[in-house]
Amino acid sequence: MKKIPGLAGRVRVGAPDASLTAVSGVVAVAELVGRLGVTAALDDAVGAIKQRDRGLSAGELLVAVAQAQMFGAEFWTGLDRRRADAVGQALSVVPTPASTTAVELAQRFGPAQLAGI
């Protein structure tokens, strides 16, 4: 193990721990998104994409899609694989929508919403 100077021993670089789940990086993403208020900032910038305040907001959709891409999803169907991962979902900052739901919500993004992103 090698200690990184200046980080007071909080970060260590070395061999991966086989006992960790493959989606353990989700915790780091969730912590970053939560502390920086990314979802709320996107909601404010993008605005509403639905008439009723149910389900995922625009910011939550964007965070869910970005998170899925960070963990290997290349197409909309990658959201379904991500959603099937119970451990990954439990560690995620926002729930992952079904691919059909994500596509339906993404179609509601017009020029104003895209400018907000």
N, C-alpha and C positions, 0 to 999 in steps of 0.2 A: 504494500500500500504506500502511496505517496501522498503526503499532506500538501495542500495548496496554501502557500503563505497568504496571510491576511484574512483568512476565513475562519480563524480560531478553531480549526479542526472540525467544522461542520460539514465539510465536503471532503471526501476521500476518493481518489482515483485508484482503481485496482480491478481485480478479476470480478466479474459479475457473480452475484449470489444466486445460486440455482434455486433457493427456496422462495425467491420473490416471484410474484406473478409477472407475466409478460406485459401487463398493463399497469405496472406500478408507476409509470411516468404520468398516468392520468392524475395522480394526486398532486404532482408538481403543477400541472396545467390548471387544475381546479383551484389550487391555492393562489396561483398568479391571477387568474381571472377574477376570483373573489376579492382579493386584496386591492386590485386595481379598479374594480367596479366596471369591468369591460362590458358585461351584459347590460347594465343600466345605461352606460354611455352610448352603446349602440342603439338601445331603445330610444333614447332622447334624440340621437342624430337621425335615425331612420324614420321614426314615427310608427304609427299603428299600421298594420297590414291586414287587420281583421276588424269587423264591426263590433264583435263581442270580445270581452276580455277573458277568454278561456284558452286553455292549452298553451302552446309555445308563443312567446312574443317574437318579434323580428330579431331582437338581440340574442335571445335564446336559440333560435334557429341557426343564426350565423355562428354562434359559439359551438353548437352541436356539430354542424357541418365541418367547421375548422378543426375541431377536436378529432372527429372521425378521420379527416385527411391526415392529421398528424400521426395517427396510429395505423395508417396504411390503406384507408379507403380511397379508391380512385374513381369510383362511379357512385351513382345514387344507391345502387344495391349494396354498397359497402356499409351504408347506414343500417341495413337489416342485419348484417353480420355483427356489427358493433352492438346493436341492440340486443342480440342474442347472448352476448357475453355478460352474464350476471355479475361477475366480479367487477368488470369494467364499468358497468352501469351504476353499481353501488358506490364507486369511487368518483364518478363523473360529477361535474359541477351542474350540469343540466341534463335532463333526460334526452336520449337520442330518439328522434321521431322515426317512424316507418318511412321507407323511401318514398312511398306514394304520397304520404302527408307532406314530406319535405318538398317534393316537386310541386305539389299544389300550392303550398305557401310561397315557394320561390317564384311562381308565376305571378304573384301579386306584387312583386317588386317592380315598380315603374321607375321612370327617370329620377323622380324626386328621392325615392328610397335609395337608389343606387348612388346618387350624389351624396346622400347621408353617410354611406359606408366609407 
